[in-house]
Amino acid sequence: MQFTMIKEMADNVKKNIQEVIIGKDETIDLLLVALISSGHVLLEDVPGTGKTLMAKSMAQSLSCSFKRIQFTPDLLPSDVTGIHFYNQKMGEFEFRSGPIFANIVLADEINRATPRTQSSLLECMEEKQTTIDGETHFLELPFMVIATQNPLESQGTFPLPEAQLDRFLLKVNLGYPSKEEGIAILKRFKERNPIDEIQPVAGRNLILEAQKLYSKVYVSDDMLRYIMDVVEMTRSHEHVELGVSPRGSQALLRAVQVYAVLQGREYVIPDDVKALAKPVLGHRMVLTQMKRVGENQADAVLEDILTKVPVPSEDFKNKGMTVK
């Protein structure tokens, strides 16, 4: 498998999602980055902006098993992972798997569930496994969680703990469509729901191959230093109380490698880091109390960091590299 095949697969999935979603090309690219890099995505915005529709369109474009979990305050951890129940006919306990046992899991309105239920996802997302009554059950690969959440200002929501936020490779805000996009949405959905007609365009084996290959994308030493310069400045910035952890720097590296492939390159450049710094690092920082007031303050801090960190200027392409 070559890098061009990864891009071709991603382009096909993106085109498929665009049959349903209008005007969110950058968000679709981020979903594909998470899929190929074995990461998870948190979609955040006010209700009705297409978060669930985006996730369902992604899932239906892949030949993978799909489950949806509607998170509510009375949802229990066992409702997510599964339970052991006593089979009277067989005279023994049997395991009944929960909806987490799927390739693509849509965790809808995740911040409406209690912290106890939210934490049941932690092991699944990080270790690709879950432990129930002392017995470990491995999840089938590929495994990806697409979670949606409403802003914390909405009633009846529970803030996600930092430990769980850190498990998401990307956090994406969809935002409202423009007036022209809104008109196009009305026309597209006036007589039918296009998601009912979506057919899979990428198979499970192709996704697994892509997840193995993307790490071979070339990253120069200067680019590695640039990534670390950005991360280290989050730890010393005046408006940041808690900076990005080593897990965050690794997540940024994985994301930019995939992003480079989606742009048709076999090597990473500074623009890749600039494009992904906000969705990858923004939710991993804890801002000072003064800076937390207002929206998108983490993005503003990262924008300031990106303007201050010197950008390397070299030929980033490893001309001698060929990957098949």
C-alpha positions as a printed NumPy array, in Angstrom:
array([[  0.   ,   0.   ,   0.   ],
       [  1.31 ,   3.447,  -0.957],
       [  0.594,   6.878,   0.47 ],
       [ -1.37 ,   7.708,  -2.685],
       [ -3.801,   4.909,  -1.82 ],
       [ -4.394,   6.442,   1.623],
       [ -5.185,   9.786,   0.005],
       [ -7.47 ,   8.125,  -2.533],
       [ -9.367,   6.347,   0.238],
       [ -9.67 ,   9.567,   2.244],
       [-10.868,  11.508,  -0.807],
       [-13.573,   8.925,  -1.47 ],
       [-14.808,   9.06 ,   2.128],
       [-14.741,  12.854,   2.104],
       [-16.737,  13.006,  -1.129],
       [-19.268,  10.62 ,   0.367],
       [-19.729,  12.725,   3.504],
       [-20.083,  15.865,   1.385],
       [-23.235,  14.33 ,  -0.102],
       [-24.799,  14.996,   3.309],
       [-22.746,  17.709,   5.018],
       [-22.381,  21.112,   3.384],
       [-19.499,  23.533,   3.94 ],
       [-17.495,  21.63 ,   6.569],
       [-14.55 ,  20.39 ,   4.498],
       [-11.963,  21.186,   7.187],
       [-13.955,  19.285,   9.81 ],
       [-14.214,  16.258,   7.511],
       [-10.436,  16.348,   7.018],
       [ -9.968,  16.332,  10.797],
       [-12.248,  13.31 ,  11.169],
       [-10.165,  11.475,   8.582],
       [ -6.968,  12.442,  10.394],
       [ -8.351,  10.891,  13.579],
       [ -9.541,   7.743,  11.805],
       [ -6.226,   7.003,  10.103],
       [ -4.127,   7.873,  13.182],
       [ -6.276,   5.632,  15.448],
       [ -7.544,   8.626,  17.404],
       [-10.889,   9.831,  18.728],
       [-12.809,  13.043,  18.046],
       [-14.87 ,  15.342,  20.244],
       [-17.377,  17.465,  18.304],
       [-18.603,  20.413,  20.347],
       [-21.223,  23.02 ,  19.521],
       [-24.766,  24.099,  20.255],
       [-27.571,  21.632,  19.439],
       [-28.714,  21.38 ,  15.842],
       [-25.462,  22.226,  14.04 ],
       [-25.003,  18.762,  12.527],
       [-22.679,  17.048,  15.006],
       [-24.574,  13.757,  15.076],
       [-25.236,  13.892,  11.33 ],
       [-21.524,  14.387,  10.683],
       [-20.618,  11.366,  12.825],
       [-23.275,   9.124,  11.255],
       [-22.191,  10.135,   7.752],
       [-18.608,   9.196,   8.613],
       [-19.636,   5.828,  10.008],
       [-21.883,   4.918,   7.08 ],
       [-19.069,   5.704,   4.636],
       [-16.98 ,   2.894,   6.146],
       [-17.561,  -0.855,   5.897],
       [-17.312,  -1.16 ,   9.658],
       [-19.687,  -1.984,  12.48 ],
       [-21.361,   1.081,  13.982],
       [-23.138,   1.683,  17.295],
       [-24.724,   4.821,  18.741],
       [-24.95 ,   5.538,  22.469],
       [-27.293,   8.28 ,  23.63 ],
       [-25.742,   9.593,  26.842],
       [-28.252,  10.598,  29.514],
       [-27.949,  11.261,  33.279],
       [-29.316,   7.796,  34.116],
       [-26.96 ,   5.896,  31.764],
       [-24.826,   3.362,  33.673],
       [-21.268,   2.227,  32.849],
       [-22.587,  -1.279,  32.223],
       [-24.94 ,   0.177,  29.599],
       [-21.813,   1.175,  27.67 ],
       [-19.424,  -1.736,  28.189],
       [-21.743,  -4.7  ,  28.832],
       [-22.564,  -7.066,  31.695],
       [-22.299, -10.669,  32.837],
       [-25.749, -12.183,  33.294],
       [-26.837, -15.542,  34.641],
       [-28.186, -17.863,  31.958],
       [-30.608, -20.113,  33.818],
       [-30.88 , -22.521,  30.886],
       [-27.108, -23.046,  30.681],
       [-26.585, -22.721,  34.435],
       [-23.666, -20.286,  34.07 ],
       [-22.819, -16.628,  33.638],
       [-22.512, -15.244,  30.121],
       [-21.138, -11.954,  28.839],
       [-23.46 ,  -9.64 ,  26.959],
       [-21.408,  -7.003,  25.166],
       [-22.416,  -3.355,  25.201],
       [-22.493,  -0.895,  22.302],
       [-18.822,  -0.031,  22.845],
       [-18.   ,  -3.235,  20.956],
       [-18.109,  -1.714,  17.475],
       [-15.571,  -0.243,  15.06 ],
       [-17.149,   3.218,  15.044],
       [-18.946,   4.351,  18.195],
       [-21.009,   7.532,  18.29 ],
       [-21.187,   8.814,  21.87 ],
       [-23.99 ,  11.331,  21.463],
       [-24.151,  14.23 ,  23.952],
       [-21.428,  12.658,  26.076],
       [-21.454,  15.469,  28.61 ],
       [-25.062,  14.743,  29.585],
       [-23.96 ,  11.549,  31.362],
       [-22.533,  11.469,  34.878],
       [-18.732,  11.442,  35.346],
       [-18.9  ,   7.806,  36.442],
       [-20.344,   6.77 ,  33.085],
       [-18.027,   9.085,  31.158],
       [-15.032,   7.423,  32.803],
       [-16.174,   4.011,  31.574],
       [-14.933,   5.104,  28.165],
       [-11.386,   5.875,  29.366],
       [ -9.911,   2.381,  29.199],
       [-11.74 ,   1.64 ,  25.958],
       [-10.426,   4.746,  24.224],
       [ -6.846,   4.469,  25.42 ],
       [ -6.224,   0.724,  25.649],
       [ -8.73 ,  -0.574,  23.053],
       [-10.048,  -2.927,  25.707],
       [-12.414,  -3.011,  28.665],
       [-12.321,  -4.905,  31.943],
       [-15.635,  -6.213,  33.301],
       [-15.804,  -8.224,  36.549],
       [-12.035,  -8.786,  36.359],
       [-12.188, -10.159,  32.816],
       [-10.526,  -8.256,  29.967],
       [-12.317,  -7.989,  26.634],
       [-10.449,  -6.654,  23.598],
       [-12.209,  -4.377,  21.122],
       [-12.183,  -5.072,  17.412],
       [ -9.933,  -2.837,  15.311],
       [-10.243,  -0.281,  13.892],
       [-11.863,   1.385,  16.887],
       [-12.872,   5.031,  16.92 ],
       [-15.085,   7.076,  19.226],
       [-16.821,  10.133,  17.793],
       [-18.309,  11.993,  20.732],
       [-20.579,  15.009,  20.565],
       [-21.249,  17.436,  23.367],
       [-23.189,  20.598,  23.995],
       [-21.441,  23.662,  25.446],
       [-21.026,  23.574,  29.202],
       [-23.343,  26.57 ,  29.52 ],
       [-26.306,  24.383,  28.518],
       [-28.457,  23.044,  31.337],
       [-28.056,  19.461,  32.502],
       [-24.458,  18.915,  31.378],
       [-21.41 ,  17.595,  33.239],
       [-17.919,  18.921,  32.332],
       [-15.606,  16.253,  30.963],
       [-12.596,  15.663,  33.25 ],
       [ -9.157,  16.604,  31.907],
       [ -8.107,  12.928,  31.877],
       [-10.866,  12.083,  29.438],
       [-10.408,  15.183,  27.317],
       [ -6.78 ,  14.147,  26.872],
       [ -7.949,  10.859,  25.316],
       [ -9.446,  12.715,  22.369],
       [ -6.971,  13.315,  19.574],
       [ -8.988,  16.262,  18.289],
       [-11.635,  18.639,  19.536],
       [-13.613,  20.333,  16.787],
       [-16.215,  23.102,  16.824],
       [-18.569,  22.946,  13.841],
       [-20.061,  26.435,  14.043],
       [-23.129,  27.805,  12.277],
       [-23.333,  27.597,   8.476],
       [-23.248,  30.733,   6.375],
       [-26.464,  32.059,   4.835],
       [-25.625,  30.492,   1.46 ],
       [-24.781,  27.17 ,   3.101],
       [-28.026,  27.338,   5.061],
       [-30.015,  27.743,   1.853],
       [-28.168,  24.799,   0.303],
       [-28.986,  22.692,   3.381],
       [-32.693,  23.541,   3.086],
       [-32.707,  22.531,  -0.573],
       [-30.831,  19.293,   0.038],
       [-33.067,  18.145,   2.895],
       [-36.363,  19.515,   1.526],
       [-37.62 ,  16.241,   0.043],
       [-35.286,  13.558,   1.387],
       [-32.566,  12.782,   3.907],
       [-29.394,  12.117,   1.888],
       [-27.824,  10.093,   4.701],
       [-30.271,   7.281,   3.89 ],
       [-28.559,   6.856,   0.51 ],
       [-24.927,   6.781,   1.683],
       [-23.045,   3.613,   0.743],
       [-19.686,   2.459,   2.211],
       [-16.634,   3.421,   0.153],
       [-13.78 ,   2.167,   2.389],
       [-13.259,  -1.282,   3.868],
       [-11.982,  -2.324,   7.278],
       [ -8.757,  -3.888,   5.942],
       [ -7.906,  -0.757,   3.96 ],
       [ -8.275,   1.373,   7.077],
       [ -6.052,  -0.964,   9.106],
       [ -3.357,  -0.822,   6.404],
       [ -3.496,   2.967,   6.379],
       [ -3.143,   3.039,  10.182],
       [  0.064,   1.026,   9.895],
       [  1.594,   3.021,   7.056],
       [  1.066,   6.672,   7.995],
       [  3.815,   6.579,  10.655],
       [  6.382,   6.213,   7.854],
       [  5.729,   9.798,   6.729],
       [  9.036,  11.631,   6.927],
       [  9.504,  14.165,   9.742],
       [ 12.803,  16.053,   9.798],
       [ 14.673,  16.799,  13.022],
       [ 13.903,  20.489,  12.587],
       [ 10.192,  19.7  ,  12.372],
       [ 10.392,  17.61 ,  15.545],
       [ 12.075,  20.539,  17.293],
       [  9.393,  22.894,  15.951],
       [  6.642,  20.682,  17.38 ],
       [  8.384,  20.587,  20.753],
       [  8.976,  24.345,  20.735],
       [  5.243,  24.883,  20.329],
       [  4.41 ,  22.362,  23.058],
       [  6.985,  23.75 ,  25.5  ],
       [  5.689,  27.285,  25.052],
       [  2.238,  26.086,  26.172],
       [  3.913,  25.134,  29.46 ],
       [  5.466,  28.563,  29.998],
       [  2.856,  30.892,  28.487],
       [  1.544,  33.512,  30.901],
       [ -2.096,  32.589,  30.285],
       [ -1.642,  28.816,  30.625],
       [ -1.866,  27.189,  34.039],
       [ -1.204,  23.642,  32.832],
       [  0.485,  23.027,  29.476],
       [  0.414,  20.182,  26.986],
       [  1.684,  16.802,  28.206],
       [  4.005,  14.405,  26.309],
       [  0.881,  12.53 ,  25.209],
       [ -0.246,  15.752,  23.551],
       [  3.028,  16.202,  21.669],
       [  2.815,  12.62 ,  20.416],
       [ -0.767,  13.225,  19.331],
       [  0.296,  16.292,  17.363],
       [  3.048,  14.313,  15.627],
       [  0.635,  11.54 ,  14.61 ],
       [ -1.935,  14.038,  13.386],
       [  0.45 ,  16.061,  11.225],
       [  1.816,  12.903,   9.61 ],
       [ -1.655,  11.884,   8.48 ],
       [ -2.517,  15.451,   7.484],
       [  0.55 ,  15.588,   5.261],
       [ -0.625,  12.468,   3.415],
       [ -4.078,  13.977,   2.914],
       [ -2.381,  17.001,   1.351],
       [ -0.558,  14.722,  -1.097],
       [  2.862,  14.799,   0.568],
       [  5.165,  12.175,   2.108],
       [  6.766,  14.663,   4.486],
       [  5.627,  17.156,   7.159],
       [  5.994,  20.929,   6.809],
       [  5.353,  23.763,   9.336],
       [  1.957,  24.549,   7.783],
       [  0.756,  21.097,   8.887],
       [  1.591,  21.93 ,  12.493],
       [ -0.115,  25.323,  12.23 ],
       [ -3.242,  23.717,  10.772],
       [ -3.587,  21.134,  13.541],
       [ -2.186,  22.865,  16.637],
       [ -5.563,  24.256,  17.731],
       [ -7.741,  21.13 ,  17.353],
       [ -5.035,  18.856,  18.818],
       [ -3.646,  21.016,  21.636],
       [ -6.429,  23.439,  22.568],
       [ -8.422,  21.055,  24.793],
       [ -5.255,  19.753,  26.48 ],
       [ -4.384,  23.096,  28.091],
       [ -5.757,  24.501,  31.33 ],
       [ -5.884,  28.283,  31.082],
       [ -5.454,  30.69 ,  33.968],
       [ -8.629,  31.891,  35.682],
       [ -8.365,  35.298,  34.061],
       [ -8.095,  33.855,  30.549],
       [-10.949,  31.341,  30.846],
       [-13.6  ,  34.036,  30.413],
       [-14.916,  34.128,  26.848],
       [-15.054,  31.711,  23.949],
       [-12.161,  30.121,  22.046],
       [ -9.574,  31.515,  24.44 ],
       [ -7.374,  28.421,  23.992],
       [ -7.307,  29.106,  20.248],
       [ -6.25 ,  32.692,  20.91 ],
       [ -3.412,  31.522,  23.154],
       [ -2.225,  29.001,  20.552],
       [ -2.398,  31.659,  17.844],
       [ -0.129,  33.817,  19.975],
       [  2.248,  30.889,  20.515],
       [  2.422,  30.083,  16.788],
       [  3.35 ,  33.684,  15.994],
       [  6.154,  33.675,  18.571],
       [  7.77 ,  30.295,  17.871],
       [ 10.404,  30.563,  15.103],
       [  9.424,  28.569,  12.014],
       [ 12.178,  26.369,  10.546],
       [ 13.068,  27.121,   6.923],
       [ 14.653,  24.136,   5.25 ],
       [ 13.873,  21.656,   2.49 ],
       [ 11.663,  19.302,   4.495],
       [ 11.379,  16.719,   1.765],
       [ 13.511,  13.598,   2.131],
       [ 14.203,  13.064,  -1.554],
       [ 15.708,   9.648,  -1.031],
       [ 12.618,   8.224,   0.629],
       [ 10.216,   5.86 ,  -1.087],
       [  7.513,   3.961,   0.723],
       [  5.433,   1.161,  -0.759]])
